[in-house]
Amino acid sequence: MKANAVTLLALFEKKMRLEVPLFQRQYVWSREEQWEPLWEDIERKFTEYLNGRKDAPVHFLGAMVLDQKQTPSTHVEKRQVIDGQQRLTTLQIFLAALRDFCREQKCEDLASELESFTLNKGILANPEVDKFKVWPTQLDRAQFCDVVGSLSRAAVETKHPLTRRKYARKDDPRPRMVEAYLFFSDSIRDFFLGTDQEKPLAADQPLAVRIDDAFQALKNALQVVSIDLEKEDDAQVIFETLNARGEPLLPADLLRNHIFLRAARQGEPQEDLYEKYWRGFDDDFWREEVRQGRLVRPRSDLFIQHFLSSRQFVDIPIKHLFVEYKFWIERARPFENVTKELATLARQRDHFRRIVAPEPGDVVFELATFLERFDIRTAYPLMLFLLDSNLSEGEWKTISVVLESYLLRRAVLGWTTKAYNRVFLSLTKSLKEVGPSGKNLEAALVALSGESSGWPTDTEFSETWLTVNAYEQLNNARLGHILRRISNEHLTKLSECITIDSPLTIEHLMPQKWVEHWPLPGGNKGLSPKELFDADSDDEGGVASRRRNAILQTLGNLTIVTQGLNSSVSNSAWAVKKPELLKVSLLPINQQLHQYGTWDEDAIERRGKALFEEALKIWPRPAPQSA
């Protein structure tokens, strides 16, 4: 067999039909597992080209195994797809979505050019079949023809409108290929036109210019490996071999081989370098698989990804760490020799361990713990840079307060985390230029604006703090962090050191099931969920019950207790719950409840405001500069 690396567009350039055998499975790729990762790969190359980084390494989208079939001279050349049919089909759907977007935006030249990569042109013996570059299995053909052959999103949606069965809560899913087309169509639209929260990349450039840059990325930066079988090759044996499972090498293994090979070539002592710098990477800690977003990867992969990002100020795809590292070393030449390279890797490895497995007493413990609880790993490149900057304990305290305030306020307001990759890489680059310090970090964050990256003001923070459904907006770990920090704020040097071995849970002071033991103001009984559903919108009891249901989910009604205490007092009346809390709980946040003789909407609002005053001290923000 012959293997050739070809660009994505070159694969579909020829006038031919790639036919999926009938015995192969239907189209099964899905959004989370395949479409989103594929789009992320493509989007990254689009971004590089729009940013002028056209010397970045080529990205491989996978391999396809094709078997040449004899074809009459009057017919389109035909090849059977032995392996890679899901990827081939998806790439055609993506190109169709991009083609239709270009046509919709009046970029006719690019639309026509892209059409030549999705449909065969010219004289065709059987036009209804031969015009398609890929021909799926029989069960998938109708939806594939609708997606690739309709030539517009509107036509696709007309053929496959949303439907909903009687009594169903959600719309019925459309055919899988239609869903794939709409996913890519939406992603392309957001990339080039922007969203409500974020402007598109290079928005100052005309749309046609940006689309053309992306087209150049398709032509040059995205490749596939096309493997053509020869007469003596057994297609089935090759298919089974390609799909057999083996034990893959980790990127860290590939890096080690690459680095020590260079050390040998440069005459540097391999064994000494291994013992001094690399041995730590062979610890089980670095091979342990951990979750980051939807991916589960060895911890060493995450370190390499964040290390490269902190050095290059760009988002590094975790699937191609070795290629990216090798390209960086060869292009940027960041180290004088392998010894300095390994010394840097070992030092940063130790920094990364301080971040992901923080120890009490370390200057980064509080901030690293916060990042873990709030699941913000996009800050790790910045953390690696700061840890390599030899900052004082005082600077770290300032940085911790600034970063936690920025991130926690955004979390309380429910503002998007989508731009965090870009924000933290930009901060890393900025601090490298102006100098790493708490003051410079604060200035950089204050300069950001909008829901995509801004630092919420005291007014915005207050409005949400007092009204947001915090129990739903923030998970237990985040709520627990907020309430514990506020509670600890009341501890002084004279206070006893309280160690809590059991985990703390979130407790509603006024329970969610309040109707039986908690009368409304005025003594009336509240409405049950069923009664509330049937009540008129202006019904006095209904209005009061709805207000109570809303306010009991706010921060003013929440506290932290042990699981045992939670279970014993959960739905009890205030006359029972308050004495138990004061008697059993030693936490300052609960001891302060002694001042509330009754617990109702007014009390919840008063406590919410009191907690907010504490929050302002813990998570401050400089006042906005006047215009």
N, C-alpha and C positions, 0 to 999 in steps of 0.2 A: 504494500500500500504506500501511497505517497501523501505526505503531509505538507501543507502550505499554510502560512499565516497570511490571511487576506483581510482587507478592511471590510467593515460591515457592508458598505455600499457595493464594494467589488464582488461580494458574494452573490448579490442579487442583480448585478449589472447585465449578465448575459441573458439572452433570450432562451430560457429553459424552465422546466417545471420540476420542482422537488416534491416527489410523491411519497406520502406516508403510507406504508403497507397497511392493509386492512386489519392484520392481526395485532397491530400495536394499539395501546390503550387510547382512550379519548383524551381530550385536552383537560388537564387537571391542575395546572398552575393556578395559584391563588395570590391575592393581594399581599398579605403579610409575609408569606414565605418566599415569593419569587418576584412579583411585580414591583414592589417597593424597593427591594435591594437592586434590581436591574435598573430602575429609574434613578436611584442614587448614584450608580456607576455612570450612567449617561449624563445626569445632571452635573456631576463633578467635572466631566470633560467639557461640557458646555461652559461651565463657570470658568475653567482654566482658559479656554479660548477667548471668552468675553473679557477676561482680565489680561489678555496678552501673553499668557504663559503657554506658548505653543511648543516649547521644548520639553514639556513634561513627558514622562514615559507613556508609551502606548498601553492602553488597557485592553486585556483580553476578556472577551465575553463568554468564552467557552469553546468547546470543540463540537464539530459535526462530522459524522461518518457517512459518506455517500457512496452508493454503488451504481456505477454507470450501467444503463440499460440500453439495449439495442432499440433504435427508434427509426422508423421510416424517414427517408430524406424529406418528405413533405410535412413532417410533424415537428413540433417543438422538441428539442433535446430533453430527454427525461432521465432523472436520477432518483434512485430509491433511497429514502432516508433510513439508515440503519440505526443511528443514534443521534439524539439532539433534536427530535421533532418538536418537543415542547418549547425549546428555546427558539428554533426557527420560526415557529408559528407566532410566538410572542413578539419577535423582532418585526415580523411583517405587520402585526397589529399596531405596534408602536409607530412604524413608518407611515402607516395609513392615517393614524391620528395626527402626526406631524404634518403630513400632506394636506389633510383637511383643514387644519388650523391655518396653514399658510394661505390656502384658498379663501378661507373666511376673512383673513386680514388683508386681502387683495394683493398678496405677494404671489402673483400668478406664475412668474418665471420659476420660482423655487417650488411651487406646487406642481408644476409640470415636470420639473426635474425629478422630484420625489416620486411622482406617479410612475416614472420609468423604472423605478426600483420596486414597485409593488405590482405592476401589471405589465405583461408582455404586449408589445405593439407590433404592427405590421400585419402581413398575411399570416393567418392562422387557420389550420385545417379544421379545428374544432374550437371556435372562438369562445364559447361559453365555459369551456374547461381550460383550454390552452392559455387564456389570458392571465391566469393566476400563476404567480411564481412558486407558491407552495400549495399543494393539494392535500388537505387533511384526510383523515379516515372518513368513511361514509357518514357516520353519525354526526360529525362536526362540520360537514361541508356547508350546510345551509347557513348557519350562523357566521361561518368564516366569509362566505360570499357576501352576506349582508354587510359585514364590517369593512372588508377590504374593497368591495365592489360598489358600495353606495356613493362614495366620493364626497360625503358631507356628514357632519355630526347630526344635523337636523334630520337627514334621511334615515340614519341609523336609529335615532330615537323615535321616529315615526313608525318604523317597522317593529320596534320593540319598546312600546310605551310602558310606563309603570302601571302595574295592576295590583290590586289588593283584594284578597278573598274576604267574604263577609265575616265580620267579627274579628278579623285579624288586626293586630296592632301595628304591624309593619308591612311595607310594600313587599310583594313577592320578588325574589331575586331574578334578575334577567339572565339569559344564557351566559355562561362563563366568559366566552370570547367578547361578548358585548360589554360585560362589566370591565374586562381588561381594557378594551378600547376607550371606554368612558374614564377609567382611571388615568390612562396615559393622556387623554385629551385634557382632563382637569389639571394634571400635573404640568403639562406643557403650557397651558393657559396661565397658571399661577406663576410659572417661571418667567415668562415673557411679559405678562401684563401686570403682575404683582397681585397682592391681596389687600383686604381692608387694613391689615395691620402693617404691611411692609411693601415698600416700593420694589419694582423689579431690579435686578442687577443691571448696571450700566444704563440706568433710565435716561441719562442725558443723550444717549445714542438713538438714532432712528430705529424703529422696530425692524425694518428690513435689513439693516446692517447687523443687528444682533442675531437675527435668524440666520443670516448668511454665515456669521462666525460659527454658530452652532452647526450649520451644515458642513463647514470645513472640518469641524471636530469629527463628525460622522465619516467624512471622507478619509481622514488621516489618523485619528487618535483612538478609534474603537476598532478592534480587530477580533477575528475568530480564527480558529484553526480548522481548516477544511481538509479532511482526510478522505482521499479517494481510494477505494479498493481496486485491486487489479484482478485479473482472471483467476489466478491461483489462490486468492484469499477466500476463506470461508466466512461469510458475513455473520452467521450465527455464533461461531466460536469467538469472533472478534467482539460481537455485541456482549456476550457473556463475560468476556475478559474485562471489557471496559466498565461493566457494572458490578464487578466483584469488589468486595470490601477488603481494604487493607488497613494497616495502621499508618496513618499519615504522619509525616514529619511536621513538627511544630515550626512556626517561623523562627523561634529561638534556636532550634536545631540548625536550621538553614543559615541563620546569622552566625552561629558559632563556627560552622564549617567555613563560611566565607571569610570571616575575620581571621581565623587562625591559618588559613591558606595564605592570606596576604602577609601575615606575620612571618611565615616560613620564607616566603619570597623576599621579604625585606631583611631577613637574617635576624629577626627578633626571637628571643627565647620562648618557645611555645609553652613548655611545661611550667616555667616560672609564671608566665602571664596567666595561665589557666588557674594555678593555685592561688595567685594573689587577687585576681579580678573576676574570673568567670565561675569558679566553683559554686559560689552562692546561687547562681541561676539554676543549678541542678538540684536544688532543694525542692522537696515536694510542694512547698508553698507556692512556687511559681508554676507548677503544672496543674494545680488545683483549678477546676473549672468553676467560673463564677459568671453571674448574669450581668450584662450591661445592655439595657434596653431590651430588645427582643432576642438578642444573641447570647449564647452561652459559650464562653471561650476560656482557654487557660489564662491564668492571671498574667503570665509573661507576655501574652499577646497584647493585653490592655496596657501594660507598661510600655512596650515598644511603640504602640500607637500614640500614646500621650507624650512620650519622649520626642518622637519625630514631630508631632504637632507643635510642641513647645519650642522646637529649634527652627522650624520652617514657617510657623504662623499660618499654616493651612490645615484643613481637616484631612486626615489620612484615613483612607478606607481600610478597615481592619482585615479585609480579605486579601489584601495585596501588600502586606507589611514588608516582606523580604524584597520584593521588587522596588518598593518605595525607598527602603533603606539603602539598598545597593545603588540606586540612581542618585540619591542624595550624597553618598560618599564619593561617587565617581564625578559628579558634577560640581558640588560645592567644595569638596576637599576641606572639610571643617577641622581635621586633625592633622598634626604634623606627622604622626606615626601611629601604629596600632597600639602602642603602650598608652598613649594619651587618650586614644579612643576608648580602650577598655577601662581606663581609670575613670573616665567620665560616665560610662555606662554603669559601672559598679557604684559610683557615688549617687547617681540619679536613681538607681535601683533601690538603694537604701532609703532615699528620700520618698520614693513611691510607697515603700513598705510602711513608712511613718504615716502616710496619708490613708492607706486602705486598711491598716491594722494599727490604729493609733494607741499609744500607751498613755495612761494618766500621768500628768506631770510634764509631758512634752508641750512645747509652746504651740504646736499645731493641733493638740488633742481636741479642744473645743470646736474649732472650725472644721476639722476633719470629721468629727462626729456629726456635726450639723449637716455637712454635705452628704454623708451617708444616709441620715434620716430623711433628708429631703430629696434624695436620689438625684443629685446634681453632679454627675461625674464629668460633665463638660468643663468644669473648672479645674480639672487635674493638670492640664498643661500649664496653666497660670501658677498653680501650686508648686509644680516642679521647678519652674523658673524662679519663684520667690525663695524656695528652699535652697536653691543654688546661689543665692545672692548674699548669704551671710548677714541676715538682718538681725537687729537686736531684739530682745524680748519685748521691749516697748513698742517697736515697729510692728511686731507680730500681733500685739494686742490691738493696736489701731486697725491693722488690716483685717483682723477677725471681726471687729465690731462693724467696720464699713461693709465688708462683703456679706456678713450675715444679715445686716439691716437691709441691704439692697435686695437680697434673694428672698428673705422672709416676707418683706412687705409685698413683693410681687406675688408670692405664693398666696398670701391672705387675700389679695385682690383677684386672684385667679388669672393673672396675666400670663400670656403664652411663654413657654420655654423653648419654642422652636428656634429662636435666633441665638440661643446661648452659645452654640459652637462658635458662631461668628463673633459674638460679643467678647468671649473670653480670649480667643486668639488675637483679636484686635487689642484688647487690654495688655496681653503679654507683649505684643510688638511695641505698643506705646510706652510701656514701662521700661522696656529695654532701651528705648531711645532717650527718655527723660530721666530715668533712674527709678529703681523700685523703692517705693516708700508708701506709707499709709496716706500721706497728704496727696501724693500724685495719683494714687488709686482713687481716692475720694473725688478729686477734681475730674478725673476721666469719667467716673460714673455719673456725677452730677450733670455733665455735659450731654448725656444721653437723654432721649425724649421719646414719648409715645409708648403705647402698650407693648410694642415688640421688644424694647430694650430700656425704657426709662426707669428711673428710680422714683417710686410713688412719693408724693409730698405728704406732709402731716395731714392736710385736709383730706386727700384721697384715702389715706390710711385710716383716718378716723371714721369717715363715712361708711367704709366697708366693715371695719372692725365691729361697729355697733349693730350692723344689720345683716351681715352675711350669714348664710347657713353654714357655719364653720364645721359642723359635724359631717357635712357632706362634702364641702370644698376641700377640707384637709383630712388626711387619713389619721389613724390613731397615733402613729409615730410622730407626725408633725404637730398634732394637737398636744400630745404629751410633752414634746419639747418646749412648746410655747408656755404651757402652764407650769412646767417644772422650772423654767428660767425665771418666770415671774415670782414663783414661790421662793426660789433661792435668793432673789433680790432682797428679801427681808432677813436673811441670815447675816450676822455680823461676826467679828472676831470673838465676841463673847458668847455666841450661840454654840450649843452642843453640836457636835458633828454627827449627823444622822445618816446611817447607812441603811439603804433599803434593798434587801436581797431579792424580794419578790417583785415581779413586774407590776407596773401601775397601769390601770385602765381608765378610760374616760367615763365619767359619771355625770349624768344630767341631774342637777339639783332638783329641778322640777322635772319629773319623769316624762318620758314620751307617752306613756299610758297614764295620763293624769286625771282622767274624768272621774274616777271613783273616789279618790281621796283629796282632790284639789279643786274645790269650788271656784267658780269665776268671781271676780270682784263684785261685791254686792250679795254674795252667797248663793247665786244661781248655779245649778249644775251645768257643766259644759255638754256639748253635743258629741256623740260618738261619731266615728268616721262615716257610718251609714247615715246617721241623722244629718250630719254636715253636708253630705252629698245631696240629700233631698231638700235641704233648707234653701229658702229664697236668699238672694244676694244681700238684701237689706235686713234680713232677720237679725235682731239684736244679739241673740245667743250665738248665731252663726258667725257674725262679725267678730265678737269677742273670742270665740273658739279659734277662728282662723288666725287672729292676732297672736293668741297664745301659742298655737302650733308653730308659728314662725319664730317668735322670740325665744322659745325654749331651745332652739338649735343654735343660738348665738353664743359667743364666747362668755357673755355675762352669766350664762346658766350652766357652764361646764366647769368641772374640776377633775382632779386626779386622785384616785384611791386604789387600794389593793383590791384584787379580784374578790377576796372573801368579804370585804366590807361592801363592795359594790353589790354582791349578791344578797347580802343580808338587809340592806336598806333601800334597794333599788326603787320600788314603787311606793314606799312609805310616805305618809303625810309629813309635813315639815316639823310638826311637834315631835315626831319620832326620829326623823332623819337628822335634824340638827344636833340634838344631844349626843347621838352616836358618833357623828363626825367629830365633834369637839372632844369626846372622850377617847376615841380610838386613834384618830389621825394626828400625827405630830407635825404635819406639813404646815408651814405658815399660811399658805393659800387657803387652807381649810380652817385654821384657827381664827382667821379674820371673819369667819361667818358668824361669830358670836354677836356682832353688831346688828344682825338682821332678825328682828322679832318675828316678822312674817316674810314669806317668800312668794312674791307675785310679780306681775309684769313690771311694776315700778322698781321693785328690788333688783330684778334682773338688769334693768336699764342702768340703775345706779352702780351696780357692781361692774357692769360692762365698761362704764366710763372710768371707774376707779382702776380697773385692770389696764385700760388704755393709757392712763397717765403713767403707769409703770412701764408699759410697752415703749412709750416714747423715750424713756430713760435708757432702756436696754438696747433698743434699735433706733438710734437717732438718725436724722438726716439734716444736712445743712439747709438752711432756708433758701428757696429759689432766688436767683439773682433777678432784681427788678430790671425791666426792659429799658 
